[in-house]
Amino acid sequence: MTAGAIAQPVAMILGSLTGGLILDHINWFGLSGWRWVFILQGLVGLVVLAYLPNKPSQARFLSREASEWLETEINKDYAPEQKETYLGQLRVMKDRKVLYMAFANLFAACGLYGFTFFLPQIVKQTDPSYSATNIGFLGVIAWLVGAVGMLLVARNCDRTGERRGHVVAMMLLAAIGLFGTIQFRHTPVAALICLSLVAIGVLGYLAPYWALASRVLSKEHTAVGLAAINSIAALGGFFGPYVIGKNATADNVSVGLYFPIACLVICAVMLSFLKVTKERPGAVATHEVV
């Protein structure tokens, strides 16, 4: 999970670096820079989609032995104990554990997407003289710190076998970072430190959360259940930026950050009520929603 999740901060780093440069320096064929951000970064996405392997056997960077072992392990983990119809699998949508985890993740996503969408405006607010290139490079600092923090959190989570505590701590850290950003919005260095804390929180949350969520589901419902959780949480991509944008003003986006702060705290509270038997490294935990 960690190896896959690290793609997110890497994408944010590359997007932040190139986005600012494109905005300031590319105005080809009479099109403004923001249009070229969509065009050029979208083309990169299409190229990646075309060459991205669909399964381990198609990954050219893996040896034959490694790809065969990986496919065997995947099939072992996700193969259902008994065959079930599609309608039977969809019954997982009514499972209260799945819905509980999904709505907790929805609140987390409101914080993640709100932070991601408005990071450039937040950085701009600390010093209005910053150019788009300056903002892009400063945004990279927060994502780099977040990526390192994400790896350290995931490593410690696996070492201790503790999932819930890490998830709750990351949500509270992100909320504290956003609150600090509001307080230090006119102090660039302090604000950037707080933004880095937010990045650690929203990125460090991912690996332990999905490790926790995967243990809630039975083998035959794992794929459908995780897809359901992720689909419901994706609504945060609308609600987070929308509410922040509605409450922010032209020169002060910070007032809108109270909404994602509240969402992150709600997520932390919800998951703190998830009963978890601490698992030994490599062991399977049992979970129950109160």
C-alpha positions in Angstrom: 0.0 0.0 0.0 2.8 2.4 0.9 4.6 1.9 -2.5 1.4 2.8 -4.3 0.4 5.6 -2.0 3.8 7.4 -2.5 2.7 8.1 -6.1 0.3 10.7 -4.7 3.0 13.0 -3.2 5.3 12.4 -6.1 2.5 13.6 -8.4 1.8 16.6 -6.2 5.5 17.5 -6.3 5.8 17.3 -10.1 2.5 19.1 -10.5 3.5 21.9 -8.2 6.9 22.3 -9.9 5.6 22.3 -13.5 2.3 24.1 -12.9 4.0 27.3 -11.7 6.5 27.3 -14.5 3.8 26.8 -17.1 1.6 29.6 -15.7 4.5 32.1 -15.8 6.3 31.1 -19.0 4.0 29.3 -21.5 1.5 31.3 -23.5 1.7 29.5 -26.9 -0.7 30.1 -29.7 -2.4 32.8 -27.8 -3.7 30.5 -25.0 -3.2 31.6 -21.4 -0.9 29.7 -19.1 -3.7 28.1 -17.0 -5.1 26.5 -20.1 -1.6 25.0 -20.9 -1.5 23.6 -17.4 -4.5 21.5 -18.2 -3.3 20.6 -21.7 0.3 19.6 -20.9 -0.3 17.9 -17.5 -3.3 16.2 -19.0 -1.1 14.8 -21.9 1.3 13.4 -19.3 -1.6 11.6 -17.6 -2.6 10.1 -20.9 0.9 8.8 -21.6 1.1 7.3 -18.2 -2.3 5.6 -18.7 -1.1 4.1 -22.0 2.0 2.6 -20.5 0.9 1.8 -17.0 0.8 -2.0 -16.5 -2.5 -3.5 -15.6 -1.1 -6.5 -13.7 2.3 -7.7 -12.4 2.9 -9.9 -15.4 2.8 -6.8 -17.7 5.3 -4.8 -15.6 8.6 -4.8 -17.5 10.5 -3.6 -14.4 9.7 -6.8 -12.6 11.6 -10.1 -13.2 9.5 -13.1 -14.3 9.9 -14.7 -10.9 8.9 -11.5 -9.0 5.8 -10.9 -11.2 4.7 -14.6 -10.8 5.2 -14.4 -7.0 3.3 -11.1 -6.7 0.3 -12.4 -8.8 0.2 -15.5 -6.6 0.1 -13.4 -3.4 -2.6 -11.1 -4.8 -4.8 -14.0 -5.8 -4.2 -15.6 -2.4 -5.3 -12.5 -0.6 -8.3 -11.6 -2.7 -9.6 -14.9 -3.9 -13.1 -15.5 -2.4 -13.6 -18.5 -0.2 -16.8 -19.2 -2.1 -18.0 -17.9 -5.4 -20.6 -15.2 -5.1 -22.8 -13.3 -7.6 -22.3 -9.6 -8.4 -25.5 -8.8 -6.5 -24.3 -10.7 -3.6 -21.0 -8.7 -3.6 -23.0 -5.4 -3.7 -24.6 -6.3 -0.4 -21.4 -5.1 1.2 -22.7 -1.6 0.5 -25.2 -2.2 3.4 -22.5 -3.3 5.8 -22.4 -0.8 8.7 -18.6 -1.3 9.1 -18.0 -0.4 5.4 -20.3 2.6 5.7 -18.7 3.7 8.9 -15.2 3.6 7.4 -16.4 5.2 4.2 -17.9 8.2 5.9 -14.9 8.6 8.2 -12.8 8.7 5.0 -15.2 11.1 3.4 -14.4 13.6 6.2 -10.7 13.0 5.8 -11.0 13.5 2.0 -12.6 16.9 2.6 -9.5 17.9 4.4 -7.1 16.4 1.9 -8.8 17.8 -1.2 -9.4 21.2 0.4 -5.7 21.5 1.3 -4.6 20.2 -2.1 -6.8 22.5 -4.2 -6.1 25.6 -2.1 -2.4 25.2 -1.3 -1.3 27.7 -4.0 -3.7 30.3 -2.7 -2.6 29.7 0.9 1.0 30.1 0.0 0.2 33.3 -2.1 -1.6 34.7 0.9 1.6 34.6 3.0 3.3 37.0 0.6 1.3 38.5 -2.3 4.5 39.3 -4.2 5.1 35.6 -5.0 4.9 34.6 -8.6 3.3 31.4 -9.7 6.8 29.8 -10.0 7.7 30.9 -6.5 4.4 29.4 -5.2 5.0 26.1 -7.1 8.5 25.7 -5.6 7.4 26.6 -2.1 4.5 24.1 -2.4 7.0 21.4 -3.2 8.6 21.9 0.2 5.4 20.9 2.0 4.8 17.9 -0.3 8.5 16.7 0.1 8.2 16.9 3.9 4.8 15.1 3.7 6.3 12.3 1.5 9.1 11.7 4.0 6.7 11.8 6.9 4.3 9.4 5.1 7.1 6.8 4.7 8.2 7.1 8.3 4.6 6.8 9.6 3.9 3.7 7.4 7.2 2.1 8.6 6.4 2.7 12.2 2.9 1.5 11.8 4.1 -1.8 10.3 6.8 -2.1 13.0 4.4 -1.6 15.9 1.3 -3.3 14.3 -0.8 -0.3 15.5 -3.1 1.2 12.9 -5.9 3.2 14.6 -3.6 5.3 16.8 -1.6 6.3 13.7 -4.7 7.3 11.7 -6.2 9.4 14.5 -2.8 11.1 15.2 -2.4 12.0 11.5 -5.8 13.5 11.3 -5.2 15.6 14.4 -1.8 16.7 13.2 -3.3 17.9 9.9 -6.0 19.8 11.8 -3.4 21.4 14.0 -1.3 22.3 11.0 -4.3 24.0 9.3 -5.1 25.9 12.4 -1.5 27.1 12.7 -1.6 28.1 9.0 -4.5 30.4 9.8 -2.7 31.9 12.8 0.5 32.5 10.9 -0.9 33.3 7.5 1.2 36.5 7.2 4.4 34.9 8.4 5.8 32.9 5.4 8.3 30.6 7.3 5.9 29.7 10.1 3.0 29.2 7.7 5.2 26.9 5.5 6.1 24.8 8.6 2.4 24.5 9.4 1.6 23.5 5.8 4.3 20.8 6.0 2.5 19.4 9.1 -0.7 19.3 7.2 1.0 17.4 4.4 2.5 14.9 6.8 -1.0 14.4 8.3 -3.1 14.0 5.2 -0.4 11.8 3.5 0.7 9.8 6.5 -3.0 8.9 7.1 -3.3 6.9 3.9 -1.3 3.8 4.5 -2.5 3.0 8.0 -6.1 3.8 7.1 -6.2 1.4 4.1 -4.5 -1.2 6.2 -7.2 -0.8 8.8 -10.0 -0.7 6.2 -8.8 -3.9 4.5 -9.0 -5.8 7.8 -12.7 -4.9 8.2 -13.8 -6.9 5.1 -13.9 -10.6 4.4 -11.8 -12.0 1.6 -14.7 -12.2 -0.9 -15.8 -8.6 -0.2 -12.4 -6.9 -0.1 -12.3 -5.5 -3.6 -15.9 -4.3 -3.6 -15.7 -3.0 -0.1 -12.6 -1.0 -0.7 -14.0 0.4 -3.9 -17.2 1.4 -2.1 -15.2 3.2 0.7 -13.1 5.0 -1.9 -16.1 6.0 -4.0 -18.0 7.5 -1.1 -14.9 9.3 0.1 -14.3 10.7 -3.4 -17.3 13.0 -2.7 -14.8 14.9 -0.5 -13.2 16.1 -3.7 -16.4 18.2 -4.2 -17.4 19.2 -0.7 -14.0 20.2 0.6 -13.0 22.7 -2.2 -16.6 23.9 -2.6 -17.1 24.9 1.0 -13.6 26.5 1.3 -14.2 28.4 -1.9 -17.7 29.6 -0.8 -16.3 30.9 2.5 -13.0 32.3 1.3 -12.6 35.9 0.1 -10.5 37.3 -2.7 -7.6 38.2 -0.4 -8.2 35.7 2.5 -8.6 32.0 1.9 -7.8 31.1 5.6 -11.4 31.7 6.8 -12.5 28.8 4.6 -10.0 26.4 6.3 -12.1 26.0 9.4 -14.3 23.6 7.5 -11.5 21.1 6.7 -10.3 21.4 10.2 -13.7 20.4 11.5 -13.8 17.5 9.0 -10.4 16.2 10.1 -11.3 16.3 13.7 -14.6 14.5 13.0 -12.7 11.8 11.2 -10.3 11.4 14.1 -13.2 11.1 16.6 -15.0 8.6 14.5 -12.0 6.3 14.0 -11.1 6.6 17.7 -14.3 4.7 18.4 -13.3 1.9 16.1 -12.5 -1.0 18.4 -9.2 -2.5 17.3 -7.3 -5.5 18.6 -3.6 -4.5 18.3 -2.0 -6.7 15.7 1.4 -8.1 15.8 3.6 -7.2 12.8 2.2 -9.3 10.0 -0.8 -10.6 12.0 -4.5 -10.1 11.2 -6.4 -7.8 13.5 -10.1 -7.9 14.3 -12.2 -4.8 14.2 -15.6 -3.8 15.5 -17.5 -0.6 15.2 -19.2 0.6 18.4 
